[in-house]
Amino acid sequence: MNLLVIGGGGREHAIIKALRKHHPDAQIYALPGNGGIAADAVCVPSIGAKDISAQVEFALAHQVDYAIVAPDDPLALGAVDALTAAGIPCFGPDAKAAVIESSKAFSKDLMKKYNIPTARYETFTELEKAHAYLDTCSIPVVVKADGLALGKGVIIAQTLEEAKEAVRSMMEDKIFGDSGNCVVIEEFLTGPEVSVLSFTDGKTVVPMVSSMDHKRVGSGDVGPNTGGMGTIAPNPYYTDEIAQICMDTIFRPTIDAMAQEGRPFRGCLYFGLMLTPDGPKVIEYNCRFGDPETQVVLPLLKSDLLQIMQATTNGTLAETPVEFSDDSACCVVLASNGYPLSYEKGYPITMSEAAAACTYVAGAVSKDGQLLTSGGRVLGVTATAATLPDAIREAYALAEQVHFDNKYCRDDIGKKALAALEGKK
């Protein structure tokens, strides 16, 4: 079987390793892949994640049986549409459905129309009107770029001046390009955050094990937001009772709403949730597997990932087994010091055999057989264990077996989750 995975980060590496678990003999191509992924798939660095015409040409030439489009950009640009039109079945939403992530204004309007719980908000395309609205808002307040911004287009402003500067930097300075032409200003919610990835075929929705991301670059949740510095699963705040509330008020209503809008969603829909005093509310939707949530969720999947993915494409998810382990998982991201701002790269990476087996490479290239750092988030090290404390200890022990100059990681991944577990005792 010939499989194609579009993307080149830690998430894609995790997907490829999960596919290999049940299909060790499959030929897996990664476009573009990276230096670490090359150990588990055939990488084609000359074809980028947004080069859709080249992807279609490659898939046809290499008789690809099934394609997985993992990142947000190619999904929003219609990679699934193009591959499907060429006769290549795909995992992932078409462009009409991917808008649930590529436009925050669309997703907020969808939630308002279908009474899906979320923060109060307004959208703006004019700076003066946005600033005038901010004068009426409670502080802190959340400012979001409408479009895709590599997971960094959200600013939680602690003062009115900071909020106005955030709007100005997005709309005038274009710090996120055209993604900031429209901004969403919304109420600041409080409570534990939960990430829930879900499989869906447009009719049935099957949530995966919950997780907790750590977005801030510094230990203690300080510093700027990043793409994610680590994750744990399952999230102890996400009880069976809350899961049922989310299914009834958020998950099923969202899938039904997208179908009603003529945008049936197939693939992986990510629910970013806040467990507020008023109940669970949606912070954001993503139209794909999260990164680094995927690196703790998929290692706990016992069922055949490819079979589940194909069921989302074929509309047979209701009849397909989806089973997760009762174990826990922790992923510690090893980054280049200075990320997410400026950082040096090109440092050699070495690791033990045990660490390599549990590592998902995000930002590295291979040169003359040597893996070199090439990104801000270099790799994630994931450990699974019967308990969360054991998974966290093992992940950090494995992280110590990975070496490169300029290595940086948070030292408190899972600390909040452990505190939550202690509080339940």
C-alpha positions as CSV (number, residue, x, y, z in Angstrom):
1,M,0.0,0.0,0.0
2,N,1.3,3.5,-0.9
3,L,0.4,6.2,1.6
4,L,1.1,10.0,1.4
5,V,1.4,12.3,4.3
6,I,1.5,16.0,3.6
7,G,3.4,18.1,6.1
8,G,6.8,18.2,7.7
9,G,6.6,18.6,11.5
10,G,6.3,16.6,14.7
11,R,2.6,16.1,14.2
12,E,3.2,14.4,10.8
13,H,6.0,12.3,12.4
14,A,3.5,11.1,15.0
15,I,0.9,10.3,12.3
16,I,3.5,8.3,10.3
17,K,4.7,6.3,13.3
18,A,1.0,5.5,14.2
19,L,0.4,4.3,10.6
20,R,3.5,2.1,10.8
21,K,2.2,0.4,14.0
22,H,-0.5,-1.5,12.0
23,H,1.0,-1.2,8.5
24,P,4.8,-1.8,8.9
25,D,5.2,-2.7,5.2
26,A,3.4,0.3,3.8
27,Q,5.3,2.6,1.5
28,I,4.9,6.0,3.1
29,Y,5.8,9.3,1.4
30,A,6.1,12.6,3.3
31,L,5.8,15.9,1.4
32,P,8.1,17.6,2.4
33,G,8.9,15.7,5.5
34,N,12.0,16.5,7.5
35,G,15.4,15.1,8.5
36,G,13.9,13.1,11.4
37,I,10.8,11.8,9.5
38,A,13.2,10.4,6.9
39,A,13.9,7.5,9.3
40,D,10.3,6.4,9.0
41,A,9.2,7.5,5.5
42,V,10.5,8.6,2.1
43,C,10.7,12.4,2.3
44,V,10.4,14.6,-0.8
45,P,11.7,18.0,0.4
46,S,11.3,19.6,-3.0
47,I,7.5,19.5,-2.7
48,G,6.2,21.9,0.0
49,A,3.0,21.5,2.0
50,K,1.3,24.2,0.0
51,D,2.5,23.0,-3.4
52,I,-0.9,21.4,-4.2
53,S,-0.4,20.8,-8.0
54,A,2.9,19.1,-7.3
55,Q,1.3,17.0,-4.6
56,V,-1.4,15.8,-7.0
57,E,1.2,15.0,-9.7
58,F,3.4,13.1,-7.2
59,A,0.4,11.1,-5.9
60,L,-0.6,10.0,-9.4
61,A,2.9,9.2,-10.5
62,H,3.5,7.1,-7.3
63,Q,0.1,5.4,-7.4
64,V,-0.8,6.6,-3.9
65,D,-3.7,4.7,-2.4
66,Y,-4.6,7.1,0.4
67,A,-3.4,10.6,1.3
68,I,-3.4,12.4,4.7
69,V,-3.3,16.2,4.6
70,A,-2.2,17.2,8.1
71,P,-1.4,21.0,8.2
72,D,-3.9,23.8,8.2
73,D,-2.6,25.8,5.2
74,P,-3.0,23.1,2.5
75,L,-6.4,22.2,3.9
76,A,-7.6,25.8,3.7
77,L,-6.1,26.0,0.2
78,G,-8.0,23.0,-1.1
79,A,-5.4,20.2,-1.1
80,V,-8.1,17.6,-0.3
81,D,-10.4,19.0,-3.0
82,A,-7.6,18.7,-5.6
83,L,-6.4,15.2,-4.6
84,T,-10.0,13.9,-4.4
85,A,-10.7,15.3,-7.9
86,A,-7.7,13.4,-9.1
87,G,-9.1,10.2,-7.7
88,I,-6.9,10.0,-4.6
89,P,-9.0,9.4,-1.4
90,C,-8.0,11.7,1.4
91,F,-8.1,12.2,5.2
92,G,-9.0,15.8,6.0
93,P,-11.7,18.4,5.3
94,D,-12.3,20.1,2.0
95,A,-11.7,23.8,1.8
96,K,-15.3,24.6,2.4
97,A,-15.2,22.8,5.8
98,A,-11.6,23.9,6.7
99,V,-12.9,27.5,6.9
100,I,-13.9,26.5,10.5
101,E,-10.3,27.2,11.3
102,S,-9.1,29.5,8.6
103,S,-11.7,32.1,9.5
104,K,-12.2,32.8,13.2
105,A,-15.1,35.1,12.3
106,F,-16.8,32.2,10.5
107,S,-16.4,29.9,13.4
108,K,-17.7,32.4,15.9
109,D,-20.7,33.3,13.7
110,L,-21.4,29.5,13.4
111,M,-21.4,29.1,17.1
112,K,-23.7,32.1,17.6
113,K,-26.1,30.9,15.0
114,Y,-26.4,27.3,16.4
115,N,-26.2,28.2,20.1
116,I,-22.9,26.5,20.7
117,P,-21.4,27.9,23.9
118,T,-18.5,30.2,23.4
119,A,-17.1,33.6,24.5
120,R,-19.0,36.8,23.7
121,Y,-17.3,38.5,20.7
122,E,-17.4,41.1,17.9
123,T,-15.5,41.2,14.6
124,F,-13.9,44.2,13.0
125,T,-12.3,45.2,9.7
126,E,-11.7,48.9,10.7
127,L,-9.1,49.9,13.2
128,E,-11.1,52.9,14.6
129,K,-14.2,50.8,15.3
130,A,-12.2,48.1,16.9
131,H,-10.5,50.6,19.2
132,A,-13.9,52.2,20.1
133,Y,-15.3,48.8,21.0
134,L,-12.3,48.0,23.2
135,D,-13.2,51.1,25.3
136,T,-16.4,49.3,26.3
137,C,-14.7,45.9,27.1
138,S,-13.7,44.4,30.4
139,I,-10.0,43.7,30.8
140,P,-8.3,41.3,30.2
141,V,-9.6,40.8,26.7
142,V,-8.7,38.5,23.9
143,V,-7.6,39.8,20.4
144,K,-7.5,37.3,17.6
145,A,-6.3,37.5,14.0
146,D,-9.2,36.1,11.8
147,G,-7.0,34.0,9.6
148,L,-4.3,31.4,10.0
149,A,-1.2,32.5,12.0
150,L,0.7,29.3,12.9
151,G,-1.1,29.1,16.2
152,K,0.3,32.5,17.3
153,G,-2.5,34.9,16.2
154,V,-4.0,35.2,19.7
155,I,-3.1,37.9,22.2
156,I,-4.5,38.0,25.7
157,A,-4.3,41.7,26.5
158,Q,-3.9,42.6,30.2
159,T,-4.5,46.3,29.7
160,L,-6.6,48.5,27.4
161,E,-3.4,49.9,25.9
162,E,-2.0,46.5,25.2
163,A,-5.3,45.5,23.5
164,K,-5.3,48.5,21.2
165,E,-1.7,47.9,20.3
166,A,-2.5,44.2,19.5
167,V,-5.3,45.3,17.1
168,R,-3.0,48.0,15.5
169,S,-0.1,45.5,15.1
170,M,-2.5,43.0,13.4
171,M,-4.4,45.5,11.2
172,E,-1.8,48.1,10.3
173,D,1.6,46.4,10.9
174,K,0.3,43.2,9.4
175,I,2.4,41.1,11.8
176,F,0.3,38.1,10.7
177,G,-0.1,39.2,7.0
178,D,-3.5,39.2,5.5
179,S,-4.7,37.1,8.5
180,G,-5.0,40.3,10.4
181,N,-7.2,42.2,7.9
182,C,-10.1,41.2,10.2
183,V,-9.8,40.8,14.0
184,V,-12.0,39.1,16.5
185,I,-12.3,40.7,19.9
186,E,-13.7,38.4,22.6
187,E,-14.5,38.1,26.2
188,F,-11.7,36.6,28.4
189,L,-12.8,33.3,29.8
190,T,-11.4,31.6,32.9
191,G,-11.1,28.0,33.8
192,P,-9.0,24.9,32.9
193,E,-8.3,24.4,29.2
194,V,-8.8,21.1,27.5
195,S,-8.0,20.0,24.0
196,V,-10.2,17.3,22.4
197,L,-9.3,15.9,19.0
198,S,-12.1,14.0,17.3
199,F,-12.6,11.8,14.3
200,T,-15.7,12.6,12.2
201,D,-17.1,11.5,8.9
202,G,-19.5,14.4,8.7
203,K,-22.3,12.5,10.5
204,T,-20.7,10.6,13.4
205,V,-18.2,12.2,15.8
206,V,-15.8,10.1,17.9
207,P,-13.7,12.1,20.5
208,M,-10.2,11.0,21.1
209,V,-8.5,11.0,24.5
210,S,-8.4,14.5,26.0
211,S,-5.1,16.4,26.4
212,M,-3.6,19.6,28.0
213,D,-1.3,21.8,26.0
214,H,1.3,24.3,27.4
215,K,1.4,27.3,25.0
216,R,3.6,29.8,26.8
217,V,7.3,29.5,26.2
218,G,8.4,29.7,29.8
219,S,8.0,27.5,32.9
220,G,5.1,28.8,35.0
221,D,3.2,29.9,31.9
222,V,5.2,33.0,31.3
223,G,6.5,34.6,28.1
224,P,4.9,34.7,24.6
225,N,2.7,32.1,23.1
226,T,4.3,29.3,21.0
227,G,3.0,26.5,18.9
228,G,3.1,24.4,22.0
229,M,5.9,23.4,24.5
230,G,4.5,20.1,25.6
231,T,1.3,18.1,26.3
232,I,-0.1,15.5,28.6
233,A,-3.0,13.1,28.1
234,P,-5.6,12.4,29.4
235,N,-6.5,15.8,30.9
236,P,-7.6,15.2,34.5
237,Y,-10.1,18.2,34.4
238,Y,-12.0,16.4,31.7
239,T,-14.3,14.1,33.6
240,D,-16.9,11.7,32.1
241,E,-19.6,14.1,33.2
242,I,-18.0,17.0,31.3
243,A,-17.3,14.8,28.3
244,Q,-21.0,14.0,28.0
245,I,-21.9,17.7,28.3
246,C,-19.4,18.5,25.6
247,M,-20.8,15.8,23.3
248,D,-24.4,17.1,23.8
249,T,-23.8,20.8,23.6
250,I,-20.6,21.2,21.5
251,F,-19.4,18.2,19.6
252,R,-22.6,16.9,17.9
253,P,-24.0,20.4,17.4
254,T,-20.9,21.5,15.6
255,I,-20.9,18.5,13.2
256,D,-24.6,19.0,12.6
257,A,-24.2,22.7,12.1
258,M,-21.5,22.2,9.5
259,A,-23.7,19.8,7.6
260,Q,-26.6,22.2,7.8
261,E,-24.3,24.9,6.3
262,G,-23.5,22.6,3.4
263,R,-19.9,22.2,4.7
264,P,-19.9,18.6,6.0
265,F,-16.7,18.1,8.0
266,R,-14.7,14.9,7.5
267,G,-11.3,14.2,9.1
268,C,-10.0,15.4,12.5
269,L,-11.8,18.3,14.2
270,Y,-10.0,19.8,17.1
271,F,-12.0,21.4,19.9
272,G,-10.1,23.9,22.1
273,L,-12.3,24.1,25.2
274,M,-12.4,26.2,28.4
275,L,-14.2,24.7,31.4
276,T,-15.7,27.9,32.7
277,P,-17.8,28.3,35.9
278,D,-20.8,28.4,33.4
279,G,-19.8,25.1,31.8
280,P,-17.6,24.1,28.8
281,K,-17.2,26.7,26.1
282,V,-15.3,26.6,22.8
283,I,-12.2,28.8,22.6
284,E,-11.3,27.6,19.1
285,Y,-11.7,25.0,16.4
286,N,-8.8,23.6,14.4
287,C,-9.5,21.6,11.2
288,R,-6.8,19.1,11.8
289,F,-4.7,17.2,14.3
290,G,-3.1,19.6,16.9
291,D,0.6,19.9,17.4
292,P,1.9,18.8,19.9
293,E,-1.4,17.2,21.1
294,T,-1.1,14.5,18.4
295,Q,2.2,13.4,20.0
296,V,0.4,12.3,23.2
297,V,-3.0,11.2,21.7
298,L,-1.9,8.9,18.9
299,P,0.6,6.9,21.1
300,L,-2.5,5.9,23.2
301,L,-4.5,4.8,20.2
302,K,-4.9,1.0,20.1
303,S,-7.0,0.7,17.0
304,D,-5.7,0.9,13.4
305,L,-5.3,4.6,12.5
306,L,-5.5,4.1,8.8
307,Q,-8.7,2.1,9.1
308,I,-10.3,4.9,11.1
309,M,-9.1,7.6,8.7
310,Q,-10.5,5.7,5.8
311,A,-13.8,5.4,7.6
312,T,-14.0,9.2,7.9
313,T,-13.6,9.4,4.2
314,N,-16.0,6.6,3.4
315,G,-18.7,7.6,5.9
316,T,-18.4,4.4,7.9
317,L,-17.1,5.7,11.2
318,A,-20.1,4.5,13.2
319,E,-19.1,0.9,12.4
320,T,-15.4,1.3,12.9
321,P,-13.6,0.4,16.2
322,V,-11.8,3.4,17.9
323,E,-10.2,2.3,21.1
324,F,-7.6,4.1,23.3
325,S,-5.4,2.8,26.1
326,D,-6.1,3.7,29.7
327,D,-2.5,4.7,30.1
328,S,-1.2,8.3,30.3
329,A,1.2,10.1,28.0
330,C,3.5,13.2,28.3
331,C,5.3,15.0,25.5
332,V,8.2,17.4,26.3
333,V,9.1,19.7,23.5
334,L,12.8,20.4,23.0
335,A,13.2,23.8,21.4
336,S,16.0,26.1,20.3
337,N,16.8,28.7,23.0
338,G,15.2,32.0,21.9
339,Y,12.1,30.5,20.3
340,P,9.5,31.8,19.4
341,L,11.5,35.0,18.7
342,S,15.1,34.6,17.3
343,Y,17.3,31.6,17.6
344,E,20.3,29.9,16.1
345,K,20.1,26.7,14.2
346,G,22.4,24.1,12.5
347,Y,23.5,22.3,15.7
348,P,24.1,18.5,15.6
349,I,21.5,16.4,17.3
350,T,22.3,13.1,19.1
351,M,20.1,10.9,21.1
352,S,20.0,7.4,22.7
353,E,18.2,4.6,20.9
354,A,15.5,4.6,23.6
355,A,14.9,8.4,23.1
356,A,14.9,8.0,19.3
357,A,12.0,5.4,19.5
358,C,9.9,8.0,21.4
359,T,10.9,11.1,19.5
360,Y,8.8,13.1,17.0
361,V,11.0,15.4,15.0
362,A,9.6,18.9,14.1
363,G,12.5,21.2,13.0
364,A,15.6,19.3,11.8
365,V,17.4,18.6,8.6
366,S,19.7,15.7,7.7
367,K,23.1,16.6,6.3
368,D,25.7,13.9,5.5
369,G,23.9,11.5,7.8
370,Q,23.8,14.0,10.7
371,L,20.6,15.4,12.1
372,L,20.9,19.2,12.6
373,T,18.5,21.7,14.2
374,S,16.6,23.8,11.7
375,G,13.6,25.2,13.6
376,G,12.3,26.7,16.8
377,R,10.6,23.6,18.1
378,V,13.2,20.9,17.3
379,L,11.5,17.7,18.5
380,G,9.1,16.3,21.1
381,V,9.9,13.3,23.3
382,T,6.8,11.3,24.4
383,A,6.5,8.7,27.1
384,T,3.5,6.5,28.0
385,A,3.0,4.8,31.3
386,A,0.2,3.5,33.5
387,T,0.0,6.7,35.5
388,L,0.6,10.4,34.6
389,P,3.3,10.9,37.2
390,D,5.3,8.0,35.7
391,A,4.7,9.3,32.1
392,I,6.0,12.7,33.0
393,R,9.1,11.3,34.8
394,E,9.9,9.0,31.9
395,A,9.4,11.8,29.3
396,Y,11.9,14.1,31.1
397,A,14.3,11.2,31.6
398,L,14.2,10.5,27.8
399,A,14.6,14.2,27.1
400,E,17.9,14.2,29.0
401,Q,19.1,11.6,26.5
402,V,18.7,14.0,23.6
403,H,21.6,16.5,23.0
404,F,22.1,19.6,20.9
405,D,23.6,23.0,21.7
406,N,21.0,25.7,22.5
407,K,18.5,23.1,23.8
408,Y,15.7,24.5,25.8
409,C,12.5,23.0,27.4
410,R,10.0,23.9,30.0
411,D,10.6,22.0,33.3
412,D,6.9,22.0,34.4
413,I,5.0,20.1,31.7
414,G,2.1,18.3,33.4
415,K,2.5,20.2,36.7
416,K,-1.0,21.6,36.6
417,A,-2.4,18.2,35.7
418,L,-0.6,16.6,38.6
419,A,-2.1,19.3,40.9
420,A,-5.5,18.5,39.6
421,L,-5.0,14.8,40.3
422,E,-3.9,15.6,43.8
423,G,-7.0,17.7,44.3
424,K,-9.2,14.8,43.4
425,K,-7.8,12.5,46.1
